[in-house]
C-alpha cells in the first residue's frame, strides 16, 4: 500500500468521524473462559490462545503468559502504527523491527511481599528502522508513532478500568 491508497482508504472514514463524532466511538472486546489447571482460553477472533502462569509464578511454560501478551500487543500496535505513519508520509522505510521488554517483580503477584508492586514497573519499547530517513523524518516518524499508537497511549495514560462480578 502506498500513501495515496492509504489516504483514499481512510478519507471517507475521517470525513464520517468529523461529521459524526459519535460514529468514531467503537467498543473492542475480548472474551475468555477458565480452563483446566490454572489457564484461561482467550478467543482472539483469529485463534484461540490458552494463557497460563509464567514459569516464574509456577506455570509450565506451555501456555501464553498474559504479561508477554501485553508486550506483544504493544509491539503489534506500535509496528502497525509506525508502518501506517511511514506510508501516509511516504517515508522510505524498508524494514523495521520492534521489540518490547518489561521488568516486573513477581513477589508482588505471588503475594510474597506486600510492598512489591504487582505489574510491570518498567517497559522499554525499541525500534530498529532501516530506511533512508533524515533526522527530522525519523523524529517525526517516532513522534507520530507514539502519538497514534493506541496500546502505547493506553498504557501511558492508565485509563480507569471498571471491574464487576456478575452471577452466571
C-alpha positions in Angstrom: 0.0 0.0 0.0 1.3 3.5 -0.8 0.4 6.9 0.7 -2.3 7.6 -1.9 -4.0 4.2 -1.3 -4.0 4.7 2.4 -5.3 8.2 2.2 -8.1 7.1 -0.2 -9.0 4.3 2.2 -9.1 6.5 5.2 -10.6 9.7 3.7 -14.3 8.6 3.9 -13.8 7.3 7.4 -12.1 10.6 8.6 -14.9 12.6 6.9 -17.6 10.5 8.6 -15.9 10.8 12.0 -15.6 14.6 11.6 -19.3 14.9 10.7 -20.5 12.4 13.3 -18.1 12.2 16.2 -20.3 9.5 17.9 -19.6 7.2 15.0 -15.9 7.2 15.9 -16.6 5.6 19.3 -16.1 1.9 19.0 -16.0 -0.9 21.6 -13.4 -3.6 21.3 -13.8 -6.7 23.4 -12.0 -9.8 24.5 -13.6 -13.0 25.9 -12.1 -15.8 27.8 -13.0 -18.8 29.9 -11.0 -20.5 32.6 -9.7 -23.9 31.7 -8.0 -26.9 33.3 -5.2 -26.2 35.7 -4.5 -22.5 36.0 -5.3 -21.4 32.5 -7.7 -19.2 30.6 -8.6 -19.6 27.0 -8.9 -16.3 25.1 -10.7 -16.1 21.8 -8.8 -13.6 19.6 -11.2 -13.8 16.7 -8.4 -15.4 14.7 -7.3 -18.2 17.0 -7.8 -19.5 20.5 -5.0 -18.7 22.9 -4.6 -20.6 26.1 -2.9 -18.4 28.7 -1.4 -19.7 31.9 1.0 -18.8 34.7 4.5 -17.7 33.7 7.1 -20.3 34.9 8.3 -17.7 37.5 4.9 -18.0 39.0 4.6 -21.8 38.8 3.5 -22.2 35.2 4.7 -24.9 32.9 5.8 -22.6 30.2 3.4 -24.4 27.7 0.8 -21.6 27.8 0.9 -18.0 26.7 1.8 -15.6 29.6 -0.6 -12.6 29.8 2.4 -10.3 30.5 4.0 -11.5 27.3 0.7 -10.9 25.5 0.6 -7.3 26.8 4.0 -6.7 25.4 3.1 -8.4 22.2 0.0 -6.2 21.8 2.3 -3.1 22.3 4.7 -4.3 19.7 1.9 -5.2 17.2 0.2 -1.8 17.7 3.5 0.2 17.5 4.5 -1.7 14.4 1.2 -1.2 12.6 1.2 2.5 13.6 4.8 3.1 12.5 4.0 1.4 9.2 0.9 3.5 8.7 2.7 6.7 9.5 5.6 5.9 7.2 3.1 5.0 4.5 1.0 8.1 4.9 4.1 10.4 4.9 5.6 8.5 2.0 8.8 7.9 4.0 11.4 5.4 2.7 11.3 2.7 5.4 12.5 -0.6 4.0 12.1 -2.6 7.2 11.5 -2.1 10.9 11.9 -4.4 13.9 10.0 -3.5 17.0 10.7 -5.1 20.5 9.3 -4.5 23.9 10.5 -5.8 27.2 9.3 -5.1 30.7 10.5 -5.6 34.2 8.3 -6.9 37.0 8.8 -8.2 40.5 6.9 -11.5 40.8 6.9 -11.2 44.6 4.0 -8.8 44.1 1.7 -11.0 42.1 2.6 -14.1 44.3 1.9 -12.2 47.5 5.4 -12.8 48.8 6.0 -9.2 49.7 3.1 -6.8 50.1 5.4 -3.8 49.3 6.4 -5.3 45.9 4.3 -3.8 43.1 2.0 -6.0 41.1 2.6 -5.4 37.4 5.3 -4.0 35.2 7.5 -1.4 36.8 9.3 -0.5 33.6 8.6 -1.2 29.9 11.0 -0.4 27.1 9.9 -0.2 23.5 12.6 -0.2 20.9 12.5 0.4 17.1 15.2 -0.7 14.7 14.4 1.2 11.5 16.1 0.5 8.1 15.4 3.3 5.7 16.7 6.4 4.0 15.4 8.9 6.6 16.7 12.3 7.6 17.0 13.0 11.3 13.9 15.2 11.0 11.9 12.4 9.2 13.0 9.9 11.8 11.9 12.2 14.7 8.6 12.9 13.0 8.0 9.1 12.4 8.7 8.3 16.1 6.7 11.2 17.4 3.6 10.3 15.4 4.0 6.6 16.1 3.9 7.4 19.9 1.0 9.8 19.4 -1.2 7.5 17.4 -0.3 4.0 18.9 -3.5 3.0 20.9 -1.8 0.5 23.1 1.2 2.8 23.9 -1.2 5.7 24.8 -3.4 3.4 26.9 -0.5 2.1 28.9 1.0 5.5 29.3 -2.3 7.2 30.3 -3.7 4.4 32.5 -7.4 4.9 31.9 -9.9 3.9 34.6 -11.0 0.2 34.5 -14.4 -0.8 35.8 -14.4 -4.3 37.3 -17.7 -6.1 38.0 -18.5 -9.6 39.1 -21.9 -11.0 38.0 -23.6 -14.2 38.8 -23.7 -16.7 36.0 
